[in-house]
Amino acid sequence: MSITSTLLYPYVRWIGRRVRRDAAQAIPDQQRLFRHLLRQAADTQYGQDHGFGAIQKYQQYQRQVPLVDYEALRPYVARIFEGAQDVLWKGQPHYFAKTSGTTSGAKYIPLTKESLPNHFGTARNALFHYVAATGKGDFLGGKMMFLSGSPVLGEHHGIPTGRLSGISNHLIPAWLKRQQLPSYTTNCIEDWETKLDRIVCETAQADLRLISGIPPWVHMYYARLLAHTGKKTVLEVFPNLSMFVYGGVNFEPYRASLEQLVGGRLSSVETYPASEGFLAFQDRPDDPALLLNTNSGIFFEFVPLDEVHLDHPTRLPLEGVATGVEYAIILSSNAGLWSYQIGDTVRFVSTDPYRLLVTGRVKHFISAFGEHVIGKEVETALLTANQTEQLSILEFTVAPQVNPPEGEAPYHEWWLATEQRPADLLHFAQAIDEHLQQQNGYYRDLRQGKTLQCAKVRLVPPDAFQAYMKSIGKLGGQNKVPRLSNDRTIADFLAAYADQ
């Protein structure tokens, strides 16, 4: 181990024990946290409006505190903007994490003194637990790069405001700042492509050992790094690079192309951060499931996905969930969010301990014909079909073609950027379609009933997706291409780049 990792090792081992303890005590911790949150917020405006002081049991909480989205919280956030204290949580937030909503415009998610440790502390725990579990900690002794949004913060009604990844830069401890890349000046560059070129120049000679970022943007960095250095693989540039930390999207579709650029397979840790809280992380290197973060200021509820649009859906605390069921994830936290629907869907693969897979977004699905295809299903279909082709997939999205211009039956249209062309594009599309039918009975019925014809695959160059993200102001950083949509906004943009 490096000197740094050796000095940190006693603390690393303590974190490892704490993570294991929390995993074993998830239900007691959640029950204790539930009571603590209600006590702390009883005298807030939201707590008084919903009778927190009189709530003794979870069943009362269900009756008195509704499921909400951001629109329901917007009036309370407006009071905070006006300078009011004790609105959603004690005092005022330390920061607002600004996110762009699909239907609500800009959202301002509060980050409080009590909730801030959840964000950086969980990221630290994920890495330290990996070191404690594997003994591999040399990456702690070299440079670490975090591809994130700008740390420059604005001010919204007197409260520092910015993207979560930018705010996180202000929470990094002194020992890590000395090892952090890129530099603060470079990280402040807003234009992603300009910033990326500067990062390449700044890091090419560094002893980089860890890289963290969303896979498609890491791919862009690797490609430009190799073009700049003239090397064939990233490991030729950074021989000590050993750790990749990622979140936000499934890594598997990108694995082949990233490993080809790297020149081998890096150890990796998947994380599940969101502006509303750091929810889970991968605690076993050989298992893609994520350990739910049950003792970090967040009380969890879950709604079965097939009930999420009902007026009165079933609401379950953690002890009520079952494996193999798709749930919308709901949280209440010491950031002042109460039964808040963050829009993600998950499926538990274990309840001892509570490990889950992120399966998609409540609003990111295709159901133009009643099929309700979700993100996890399309990713699995593509990955399974690709086991034969072995394509390096750089990006993809799926949209419905409801009114084909040829007058034929409707279909799902898959838009892919790959490094190689499939040997037989029609056969590849049929394989994807068959694997999707195996997972989704509604889709299978529509295909067998000939309401839908076989899926079609369109190929575009990688810069097509980059151009789309740039057109909506979301190139780079922590932004992700939606896997699924019920309209053709993305598909129509990509059509201009289609490989005919």
BELZIRA-V623775 format. One line per field, one symbol per residue. ss: DSSP state (2 for helix, 1 for strand, 0 for the rest). psi: psi as a letter, one per 20 degrees, with the letter a starting at -180 (. if undefined). Layout:
ss = ???
psi = ???
//
This chain:
ss = 00222222222222222222222202222222222222222000222220022200022222220001022222222222200000000000001111110000011111102222222222222222222222000222201111000000011100111102222220000222200110022220000222222222222000011111002222222222222220000222200000111110000222222222220000111111110011111100000001110000011111112220000000011222000001111111100000011111111111100111111110001100000011222222222222222000111111111000000001111111110000002222222222222220222222220001000111100222222222200000000000011000222222222000
psi = qrgghghigghghggghgghghhhkgghgggghgggggghjhjrggghhjlhhiphqhhggghhoqpqahhhighghhhghijqqlfhrpbqqhrpopqoqhijbpqopqorghighhfhhhgghgghhgghhijojhhijaqppoorrpipqapolipppaqghghhhiiprghhhhipqrrggghipgpghggghhgghhihjrmpippprpghhhggggghghhgijrhqhhhgnijpippprrhqphghigghghgghkapqqqpprmqrhiqohrqpiphjpiqpppnilkjppqrppphijhjqhmrppprgiiqqqjppqppqqprjikpolpoiiqqrppiqjnaoqrppibqhinrplhjjhlprghghgggghghihghlqophqqrpqqnhmphijaqrrpppopoqhqpqhogghghhgggghhhhhohgggghghjjhqrqqqpppqqhighhhghhhjkkpacjqqpphqqiakggghghhijqo.
//
